[in-house]
């Protein structure tokens, strides 16, 4: 492990950088004077912005029942690595639960095995697998010690993920003195790897990013990396403008204490394991939950979610488990491109998988404004994004056709007829239909030709047990994308073959809509 936090890997969200009015700095100072309290605990709680001391401490206890439980825990010996995190959690208030940590070998034998959460006993649908008390959950409200300050900081300068990443980076510099040391140690161990042993492509080399050639995901990775860079450049600004919030850390300002690469790794790691809680305040919506991801595996067709309840975050399982089975949670309705970018894995059975087709009316068209009005009347934009969902490719093609026909119209009289009509109906001539379907078929063939491998070559790669995890998930992603594009092409060609007269040439289209 090199550097400060080199094992922190994985979900960057590029958020816009907003202005932070200087007038608010004085309010931060006033807040500090009334809120900086010294902690009475034997283990100091470090904070990104303040030393937050409250009844919500990491060391719970006081009742006879709790003292008895702590006595049982203290009699335990910390054994192998798999017990460290759970032992620490039990020691600091985790109630009895129905899970344990298991491990499986990593693809790279130089790396430690991957830990995962498994059922410690048979579970039935509706059982509570575990309930992590808020004292063991990291949120901005806890880090900053004040919800108002948390909202002020993230609304005006940094994203929640940047704040959480910076907090754990400083905590890691504390070493074993940090109350979060066992949790940070576990995140380091996981190295941001998803359940398929691969990290987010945000942390891949340029050569490894070439595995994604042909996929729009490659450009998205580079765009997100730029977003992380912008976040990094704002760290010092926040430090200088709200320095009192960082005074608990006797280190240099952020960009002097941490290089950009270290920050990117930490940001990516937080992205891979952060949980988006529902029905909570802004300062609690992004949470780091020990026993949560990446120890919990994500699944696209699962409905179990980590949920905020009174004083805790709990997991209620949505299916039966046998003792030893890995526990899975829902990752939300995300396509595979997002799953790879955020968590480093691809789900073959993802019912939410999709690709994007972007169409735009030609702004040079003399009838552009009229076409734009008709498109808006029918729920479309002058630059329209069409979602092609897996298994629904034929329906997606049918949805694109009225928009493309509108773009192909050139006769002003026909355009006036469309404007006065109700609905998306455009006059359809055989030559126009051939031109529209021909452009669509060319578009799908062009996208398919952008991938350097054939489906047969993809199958051969995936059949190789020695294939690296990063290349495996990339190959799986492009394979699934190509299947959706091929299904779209098949649907388009079928419609072309249904045209009554194959001898008719496509209509000329000087202002045809664009597809990308």
N, C-alpha and C positions, 0 to 999 in steps of 0.2 A: 504494500500500500504506500503510494508516494503522495507527497503534498499534504494538504490539510484535510481534504475530504474526497480523495480521488475515487473512492468506491461509491460515492453518491452518483447514481445515474438515473434518468428517465424524465411529464405532460406539459410541455411549455405552451402557454397561451400568450400569444402576442397581443397585448392590450395597448390601446392608445395612451400616450403620455399626456397628461393634462397639467395645466398650470397649478401652482401651489401658491396662493396669495401670501405675500409677506406679512400681511396684516394678521395672519393666523398664528404666526410664530409666537407672538406675545401670549396668546391664549394657551399655547402649549406650556410656556413657562409658568403661567398661573396655575395650570393644572398640576404641574410637577410639584409646586410648593405645597399643595394640599394633598397629594397622593403618594409622595415618596415615603414609604414606611419601611422600617427595617424588619426583616423576617425573624420570627422567633423560633423557626425550626432548626434542628440540629444540622440538617442538610440545606444549604442555601439554595433557593430557587432563582436561577438566572433568568433574566428577561431581556428581550430585544430592546425594550424601551424603558422599562421601570423595574424595580424590585417589587413585585406584586405580592403582598402578604395578605392572605385572607383565610377564612375558615376552610376554603377548598384547598387543603394542603395535600401533598403527595403521600404523606404518612398518615393514614387514617387510624383511628383507634379510640379507646376511652371506655367502651362498654366491656363488661365481663366476658360477653360472648366473643367480642372482637379480640380481647386479650388472649382468650383461649386459642382462637384461630391463629393469632400471631405467634403464639408459643409453639404450635404445631409446625408452622412454617420455619421458624428459627431453628427447629431441631433437624430440618432437612439439610443435607449437604448439597451444594451446587456441584452437580456432576458434569456430564458432557454438555457440549455447546447448545444442544437443542433445549435444554432446561433453563438456560440463563434468562431469556426474556420473560418466560412465563413465571419463573421463580421470582424475578424482580417485581412483576405485576402483582403476584399473590402477596408478596411482602408489603406492597404499597396499596392494598385495598381491593384487588380483584376478587369478586365473590367466586365461590365454587362454580365451575363451568363444565361443559361437556365436550371440550376439545383438547387436543394436545398438538405439539409440534413434531412433525416427522421430517425426514430428509430423503432426497433422491440425488444420485450422482450428477455432477455437472458434466457437460459435454467436454469441456476443457479440464483435464485432470489436475491442472495447476490451480484451479479455483476450488473453493470449498463447496460441498454439496449444497443444493438449494433446499431451504426450509419451506414447509407448507403446513397449513392448519388442517388437521384431520379430526374426525369424530373420535372421541375417546370411548364412546359407547354407542349402542344402536340408538338412532334418533328417528322420530316420527315427524311428519309434516306439522308445523306449528310449534315445535319445540324451540325454546330459547337456547341457542348454542353457547352464547356468552353474553355478558353485559359488562362493558368496560366503563368504570366510573369516570365522570368528567375530570377528576383529578389526574387521570392518566391519559387524557386526550389533549392534544396540542391544537389550539385555535388562536386566531389573532386576539380574541377577547382575553384569553389567558396570557398570551405572550405580552401584549401591550398593557394589560391590567385595566383597560377601560374601553368599553365599546365605542364611545364617542370618538376617542382618539384613533381607534382602529379604523373606523369608517372614514375619518378625516384623512388619514395617511393613505389608505388604499384608493379612496375616491380621487385624490389629487395627484398622487405621485407614483406609487408602486402597486403592482398587482399583489393579491393575497399570496400567490405562490412565491413571489420574490421576497416578501417579508418573512414567510415561513422558512424559506431556504437560508436567508441571511441569519435568522435566529439560530437554526441548527448548526450553521457553520461556526458561529461564535460559541455555541455550546460545545461543539466538538473540540474547540481549542482549549476548553476547560479540562478535557480528558476525563479521568475518573471522578473529578470533583463535580461534574455536571450531574444533576439529578436524572437527566435523560441519557446518561452514558450507555446503559444496556440496550435502549431502543436504538440509539445511533449506531451502536456496535452491530446490531442486527441489520440495519439498513445498509451499512458498509458491507456486511457479509453477503447480502443479496445482490449487491453491485447493480441494482436497478434492473435485474433480469426479470423478464416475464416468465409465465409458466412454460414457455417453449425455450427457455434458457437464452433468450436474446434481449438486448437492450433496445431502447428507442433508437431509430436511425439518426436522431439528433446527435448521438455519440459515435456514429460510425465514421470511418475514414472516407476520403473522397473515392477511393477505389471501391469500397463497399457500397457507397451510394449508387455506383454504376449498376449494382444489381437491380435497381429500380428504374433503369432506363426504359422509357416508353410510358411509364406511369406518371400521372400528375402529382403523385405523392412526393416525387423527388423535388419538385419545385416548392411544394408545401414545406418540406423539411428545411430547405434553405431560407424560406421566408420566416419560418419560426425561429431559426437560428439568429436571424437579424433582429427579431423581436426580443430575444434574450439579451442580445448585445445592447439594445436600447435600454432595457431594464437595468443592466449592469452600469451603464453610464449615468443613470439617475441615482445610484446608491450614495455617492458622495454628496449630491445635492441634498438628499434627505438627511444625511449625517450632519451637514453644516447648518441646515435650517431648523432641525429639531434635535440638536446634539444632546440635549438633556435626556432624551429618551434612550440614548445609548450609553450613558455614563457608567452603567454597571459593568461595562466591558473595557478593561484597561488595555486596549489594543489600538492599532492604527486605524485610520478611516478605512472603509470597506475595500476600495480598490487598491489600497496599499497592503491590506491584510490578506486579500484573496485575489488571485489572478482571474481573468475572465474564464479560462478553461475550468478552474475549480468551481466558479460560480455556476457555469453552465451544467457541470456534472451535478451539483447540488440541486439546481433548479429542475433538472430532468428527473432526479431521484424523487423530489417532492411531488412532481407531476405524476409519477407512476403510482404513488401510494396515497395521494390525497383523496379524501372521501367528500363528496358533495352532499351535505346533509340538507334535508328538506324541512320547511316550516320552522326555521330558526332565524335569528337576527343575522345581519350582514357579517358581523364580526365572528360568527360561529359557523358560517355556511361551508367553509373549507376546513376540514379537520384531518389531523393525522392520528390514526387510531391504532395503537399496538394490537396485534392479532388481526388487523385489517389488511388490505392490500399492501405489499405484494405477497404477503403470506397466504391470503385468501386468493384463490384463483377466480378470474372473471369468466363469466359464461353469458353468451348472448340470449339463450333461450331459457334463462333462469329468472325468477321474479323476486328472489330474496334480496333484501337491501339492508345495509347498516342504517339504523334509524335512531334519531335522537328521542329519548324518553326522559322522564323525570330524573335528572341527575346522572344520566349515563347514556352510552351509545350501545345498542344491543343488536344482535342478529337473530332473527327468527327464520328457521330453515323452511324452504318451500317444497321439500321432498324428503322421503325417508333416506337414511344413511345407515350403512353397516359400520361397526367399529373399525376404524382405520381408513375409511373412505375420505378422500380430500373434500373439503367443504367449498362450495362455489357460491358466488354472489353475482347479481346482475350488474353489467357495466353500462346500462342505459342503451338507448336505441342508436348505437354508433356503427357506421360502416367500417369495414375492415381497414381502410386506409387510416382512419382515426385510431383504431385499436392499435395498429402498428406504430403510428406516430406517438401516441400517448403512453402505451404500455408494453410495446415490443412483442406483440403476438397477433396472430391472425386466426379467426374462427371459421373453419370450413362450413359450418352449419349456421352461420349468422343470418337470421331472417331479415336483418336490417341493412344488409350489404347493398351498396348502390354505387353507381358512377354518375358523373355529371356531364350533361351536354349543354353548352352555352350557345344560344342563338341570338342574333341581333339584326334589327332592321337597318337597312343602308341609309345613313344620314345624308348621303348625296342625292337620294331619291327625291324628285320634285314633289312627290306625294307622301313624303315621310311623315309630316304632321298628321295627315288624315289617317295613315296606317297606324301611327302611334295611338291616336284616339280610339280607333277600332280595337286595337290590341288591349288597351286599358279597359275598355268597355266589357271585354271578355276575360278580364282577370289576368292579363299578361302585360309585360313591360316591353319597352323598346329594346332592352337587353334582358333576355329571359333565360333563366336557368331551368332546365328540365332534369328532373330526378329519374334516373333509370334504375328501378329496384330489381333485385335478383328475383327471377321467376315471373317478372311483370314486364319483360322487355318489349313484347308485342304491343301491350297497352301503351307503353311509353312512346313508341314510334307513332301510334295512332294519335297520341296527344300532340305530337310535334307538327303533324301535317297541316292542320288549319292555319297555324302560325306561319309556316313556310309558304303556303299558298298565298296568304295575304302579302307576304314580301315579294312574291313573283308578279303580282298584279301590275299592269302597266296602262291599261285603258282607263282614262279618266271617267268615262261614262259608267263602266263597271264598278269603279271605285265609289262613285256616288250611289250606285245601287246598293252596295255593301253598307255604306254609311247609313242609308235610310232603312235598312233591314234590321231585324232583331236576331241576335245570335251570331255565331262565328262562321256562318255559311258564306263561302266565296264561290263564284262561278268556277267550275272545274272543266277544263278542256283536256282532251287526251295529251296534247303536246305539253301543257303545263304540268300535268300529273307526272308525265315521264321526266320532265326536268326536275321537279321537286324530289321525286324518289331517286333519280339518278344522283343528284347532289348529296342526298342522305346516304346512299350506298357508298359513294366515293369517300365521304367523310369517315364512315365506319372502317372502310378498308385502309384509309390513310392512318387512322389511329392504330389499327392492328399491325400495320407494317412498321410502326415505330418501335415495337418490341423486338429486341435482337434474337429472341429464341422462339421456337415453334412450340405448340402444345406438346408434341411428342418429346421434344428436348426437355421441356419442363417436367414431364413425367419421369424421364430418366434421371434427372437431377434429384427429384424428391425420393426416388427409390434407392438412392445412395445413402447408406447409414452413416458414412463419414462426412456428409455434407455439414458445413458449419451452421450453427443455429441462425446466424444473421442471414446467410444466403438462403437457408431453408424458408424462413418467414418471408423474405423478399420474393422468392420464387413462387411461394404459395399465393402471395398477394397478386402478382402480375398474372398468374394462371387464372385466378378467379375473375380478375378484370377482363381478361381476354375472352373468357366464356360468356360474360355479359355482352361484350361488344359483338362477338360472333352471333349470339342470339338476336341482337338488334339487326345485324346485317342479314341474317336469314329471314327475319320478318319483313325487311324492306325488299329483298329480292322476291319474296313470295308475292308481295303486292305488285311489283313490277311485272311479274309473270301473269298476273291476273288482268292486266290491261288488254282490252279487246284487240287492238291493232298494233302489232309489234313493229310495223314498218314506219310508224309516225316518229319523226325526229323531235327531240326536246325543243320547247319554245326558247327563243333567245331571251336572256334575262340580264339586261344591263345593270339592274339594281337588285340583284339577288341578295337575300339575307346571308349573313356570314355564320359559319359554324366553327366552334373551337372547343 
